[in-house]
Amino acid sequence: MPPSSSDGSAVRPVFFARTAWIMLVMVLSAFPLSYFSPLVTGSRPFHLTHHIHAALYFAWIGLYAWQTHLVVTGRTGRHRELGLAGIAISALLLPLGVDTTLLAIQRRIEAGHAHPFDYAWYNLGDLASFTILMTASITAVTRHLPWHRRLTYGAAISLVGPAISRWYFGPWFVKVPEPGLFTEMAPNLTAQIFLIVLAIYDRRTLGRVHPATWWLIGTMVPLTVISPFVAYSEWWRSLAPLVLKVN
């Protein structure tokens, strides 16, 4: 059925609900070996910050899936009420994400890692993407609904990428090669396949790719491509210890 407005704002977005549930499954499937199993067996110590961050991480992606379901089923009033919870969780994920990044740096320092700040670039880049997209999404919610839907969709993608990095880099029961410069792009690029799917959806429903979709593609994909080059650069290795203070 064609949309009732040129930007699709009046359509109940079944597409966003379906993709949200797929994202939720992807996120949950990424953590059995790295979090759930060690948590149950006690084989790896976790800081309280890790547990709080994980709970909010899962809560956000779960709430996103449920929110899209509420819209599809016409329960927009409930959707708006729960939106306040989504805003609160989004706000908390930023400081908790920074704290977990600092804990990871500290762990690498204690392990004698030659460059303990390298991976922090990926964490901070994903955090920045999520925060900027959610801030823009909240701003657009009342007057620019198609932008709100797509910006929140992009924020969800920025959470899927870090989660499914565990698909690529373990921990596994067998030793795997160290990731290379280009393979480190793989998790986020895999998650960003959802952007291609969104562009196809736009073409089929709107007859064109929505400007918000182009904006997501034009910002998220380049950041993913340049990240490995920045993370291992002397510039970042000099700057990061000055900015990211660890105990």
C-alpha positions as CSV (number, residue, x, y, z in Angstrom):
1,M,0.0,0.0,0.0
2,P,1.5,3.4,-0.9
3,P,2.1,5.9,1.9
4,S,-0.5,8.5,2.6
5,S,2.0,11.3,2.6
6,S,5.0,12.0,0.4
7,D,7.5,11.3,3.3
8,G,5.7,8.3,4.7
9,S,5.0,9.9,8.0
10,A,1.4,8.6,8.2
11,V,2.4,5.0,7.6
12,R,2.5,2.5,10.5
13,P,6.2,1.5,10.0
14,V,6.0,-2.3,10.0
15,F,9.5,-2.3,8.5
16,F,11.0,-0.6,11.6
17,A,9.3,-3.1,13.9
18,R,10.6,-6.1,12.0
19,T,14.2,-4.8,11.7
20,A,14.2,-3.8,15.4
21,W,13.4,-7.4,16.5
22,I,16.1,-8.7,14.2
23,M,18.6,-6.2,15.8
24,L,17.5,-7.4,19.3
25,V,18.1,-11.0,18.4
26,M,21.6,-10.1,17.0
27,V,22.6,-8.2,20.1
28,L,21.4,-10.9,22.5
29,S,23.1,-13.7,20.5
30,A,26.4,-11.9,20.7
31,F,26.9,-12.1,24.4
32,P,26.6,-15.8,25.6
33,L,30.4,-16.4,25.6
34,S,31.7,-13.0,26.5
35,Y,29.2,-12.1,29.3
36,F,26.4,-14.5,30.1
37,S,28.5,-17.6,30.5
38,P,31.3,-15.9,32.5
39,L,28.6,-14.3,34.7
40,V,27.0,-17.6,35.5
41,T,30.2,-19.6,36.0
42,G,32.2,-16.8,37.7
43,S,35.1,-17.4,35.3
44,R,35.7,-13.7,34.7
45,P,35.4,-10.8,37.2
46,F,33.1,-8.0,36.2
47,H,33.0,-4.5,37.7
48,L,29.6,-3.3,38.9
49,T,29.7,-0.7,36.0
50,H,29.8,-3.6,33.5
51,H,26.6,-5.0,34.9
52,I,24.8,-1.7,35.0
53,H,26.0,-0.8,31.4
54,A,24.9,-4.3,30.1
55,A,21.5,-4.0,31.7
56,L,20.9,-0.6,30.2
57,Y,22.3,-1.7,26.8
58,F,19.9,-4.6,26.6
59,A,17.1,-2.5,28.0
60,W,17.6,0.1,25.3
61,I,17.5,-2.3,22.4
62,G,14.7,-4.2,23.9
63,L,12.7,-1.1,24.5
64,Y,13.4,0.0,20.9
65,A,11.9,-3.2,19.6
66,W,8.9,-2.9,21.9
67,Q,8.4,0.8,21.0
68,T,8.3,0.0,17.3
69,H,5.8,-2.8,18.0
70,L,3.5,-0.3,19.9
71,V,3.5,2.0,16.9
72,V,2.6,-0.8,14.5
73,T,-0.3,-1.9,16.7
74,G,-1.6,1.7,17.1
75,R,-0.7,2.2,20.7
76,T,1.0,5.5,20.2
77,G,0.0,6.9,23.6
78,R,1.8,4.1,25.3
79,H,4.7,4.6,22.9
80,R,5.0,8.3,23.9
81,E,4.9,7.4,27.6
82,L,7.7,4.8,27.3
83,G,9.7,7.3,25.2
84,L,10.6,9.1,28.4
85,A,12.2,5.9,29.6
86,G,14.1,5.6,26.4
87,I,15.4,9.1,26.8
88,A,16.6,8.4,30.3
89,I,18.3,5.1,29.3
90,S,20.0,6.9,26.4
91,A,21.3,9.6,28.7
92,L,22.7,7.1,31.1
93,L,24.5,5.0,28.4
94,L,26.9,7.8,27.6
95,P,28.6,8.2,31.1
96,L,28.4,4.4,31.6
97,G,30.0,3.8,28.2
98,V,32.8,6.1,29.1
99,D,33.3,4.4,32.4
100,T,33.5,0.9,30.8
101,T,35.9,2.3,28.2
102,L,38.2,3.5,31.0
103,L,37.9,0.1,32.8
104,A,38.9,-1.7,29.5
105,I,41.9,0.6,29.2
106,Q,42.9,-0.1,32.8
107,R,42.6,-3.8,32.2
108,R,44.9,-3.6,29.1
109,I,47.5,-1.6,31.0
110,E,47.5,-4.2,33.8
111,A,47.9,-6.9,31.1
112,G,51.0,-5.1,29.7
113,H,49.3,-4.2,26.4
114,A,51.7,-2.1,24.3
115,H,49.0,0.3,23.2
116,P,46.2,0.1,25.7
117,F,44.3,3.1,24.3
118,D,43.9,1.9,20.7
119,Y,40.5,0.3,21.1
120,A,39.1,3.2,23.0
121,W,38.7,5.0,19.8
122,Y,36.1,2.5,18.7
123,N,34.2,2.7,21.9
124,L,34.1,6.5,21.9
125,G,33.2,6.6,18.2
126,D,30.2,4.3,18.8
127,L,29.2,6.3,21.9
128,A,29.4,9.5,20.0
129,S,27.4,8.1,17.1
130,F,24.7,6.8,19.4
131,T,24.5,10.0,21.5
132,I,24.4,12.4,18.5
133,L,21.8,10.3,16.7
134,M,19.5,9.9,19.7
135,T,19.8,13.6,20.5
136,A,18.8,14.5,16.9
137,S,16.0,11.9,17.1
138,I,14.5,13.3,20.2
139,T,14.7,16.8,18.7
140,A,12.8,15.6,15.6
141,V,10.1,13.5,17.3
142,T,7.3,16.1,17.2
143,R,7.7,17.8,13.9
144,H,9.8,15.5,11.7
145,L,8.5,11.9,12.4
146,P,10.2,10.2,9.4
147,W,13.5,11.7,10.6
148,H,12.8,10.6,14.1
149,R,12.2,7.0,13.0
150,R,15.4,6.8,10.9
151,L,17.6,8.6,13.4
152,T,16.5,6.2,16.1
153,Y,17.1,3.3,13.7
154,G,20.6,4.6,13.1
155,A,21.2,4.8,16.9
156,A,20.2,1.2,17.2
157,I,22.6,0.3,14.5
158,S,25.4,2.0,16.4
159,L,24.6,-0.4,19.3
160,V,24.4,-3.5,17.1
161,G,27.9,-3.1,15.7
162,P,29.8,-3.2,19.0
163,A,27.7,-6.1,20.2
164,I,28.3,-8.3,17.2
165,S,32.0,-7.6,17.3
166,R,32.0,-10.7,19.6
167,W,30.9,-12.7,16.5
168,Y,34.2,-11.8,14.9
169,F,36.7,-11.5,17.7
170,G,35.5,-14.0,20.3
171,P,36.1,-15.2,22.9
172,W,36.1,-18.5,21.2
173,F,37.1,-22.0,22.3
174,V,39.9,-22.1,19.7
175,K,42.6,-19.5,19.1
176,V,41.8,-17.2,16.2
177,P,44.2,-14.8,14.3
178,E,44.5,-11.3,15.6
179,P,42.2,-8.9,13.8
180,G,43.8,-6.8,11.0
181,L,43.2,-3.2,10.1
182,F,40.4,-4.0,7.6
183,T,38.7,-6.9,9.6
184,E,38.1,-4.5,12.5
185,M,35.7,-2.6,10.2
186,A,33.7,-5.8,9.8
187,P,31.3,-5.6,12.9
188,N,30.1,-2.1,12.2
189,L,29.9,-2.6,8.4
190,T,27.9,-5.7,9.0
191,A,25.5,-3.7,11.2
192,Q,25.3,-1.0,8.6
193,I,23.8,-3.5,6.1
194,F,20.7,-2.3,7.8
195,L,21.3,1.1,6.1
196,I,21.2,-0.6,2.7
197,V,17.9,-2.3,3.7
198,L,16.5,1.1,4.8
199,A,17.4,2.7,1.5
200,I,15.6,-0.2,-0.3
201,Y,12.6,0.3,1.9
202,D,12.6,4.0,1.2
203,R,12.8,3.5,-2.6
204,R,9.8,1.0,-2.4
205,T,7.6,3.1,-0.2
206,L,8.6,6.7,-1.0
207,G,10.0,6.3,-4.5
208,R,13.3,7.8,-3.4
209,V,15.8,7.5,-0.6
210,H,14.8,9.7,2.3
211,P,17.3,12.5,3.2
212,A,17.7,11.1,6.7
213,T,18.8,7.8,5.3
214,W,21.4,9.5,3.1
215,W,22.6,11.4,6.1
216,L,23.0,8.2,8.1
217,I,24.9,6.5,5.3
218,G,27.1,9.6,4.7
219,T,28.1,9.8,8.4
220,M,28.2,6.3,9.8
221,V,29.9,4.5,7.0
222,P,32.9,6.9,6.6
223,L,33.4,6.9,10.4
224,T,33.6,3.1,10.3
225,V,36.1,3.1,7.4
226,I,38.5,5.7,9.0
227,S,38.3,4.3,12.5
228,P,41.0,1.7,12.2
229,F,43.4,4.2,10.7
230,V,42.8,6.7,13.5
231,A,42.8,4.1,16.3
232,Y,46.4,3.0,15.5
233,S,47.7,6.4,14.6
234,E,50.5,8.1,16.5
235,W,48.2,11.1,16.8
236,W,45.6,9.1,18.7
237,R,48.2,7.3,20.8
238,S,49.6,10.6,21.9
239,L,46.2,12.3,22.5
240,A,44.3,9.5,24.2
241,P,46.4,9.2,27.4
242,L,46.0,13.0,27.9
243,V,42.2,12.9,27.5
244,L,41.3,9.5,29.0
245,K,42.6,9.5,32.6
246,V,42.7,6.1,34.3
247,N,43.6,5.2,37.9
